[in-house]
Amino acid sequence: MTLNIFFVTIKIEKRKQSIDELQHLENIKKAHEKIAEKHSELFPIM
């Protein structure tokens, strides 16, 4: 019985972790897009 609860907890933790990683990747992507925008303002493509 306690083992089941243990495994469920691990599953939830792993799911949380992957959601956090996804959000982290999204944040990185957004940051890169901002940098790219600034970059294209500074160096307009000829």
N, C-alpha and C positions, 0 to 999 in steps of 0.2 A: 504493500500500500504506500509506504513512504517513498519507495523507489519510484513509483509512478509520478508522484508529486515532484520528485527530484528531476526526472527527465523532462517533465512539462516546464519546470523552471528553466532548465538549460535551453529548451527550445525557444521559450519567450526571450531569454537573454540573447540568444543568437539572432533572433528576428530583430530585436532592438538594435543590436550591433549592426546588422546589415542596413537597417533604415538609417542609422547614424552615418554609416559610410556613404550611402546614397546622397544624403543631405550634404555631406562633406564634399563629395564630388560635384554636386550642383553648385555649391559655394565657390569651389575652385573654378568651375566653368564660368560662372558669372564674373569672377575676378578677372579671368583671362579675357573675357569679352570687353570689360571696362578698359583693360590695358590696351587691347587691340584698337578700341575706339580712340583712346588718347594717342596711340601710336600713329593711327591714320590721320589724326588732326595735325600732329607734328610733322609727319612725313607723308604728305599727300602723294598718292600713286601717280606717277607721270603718265 
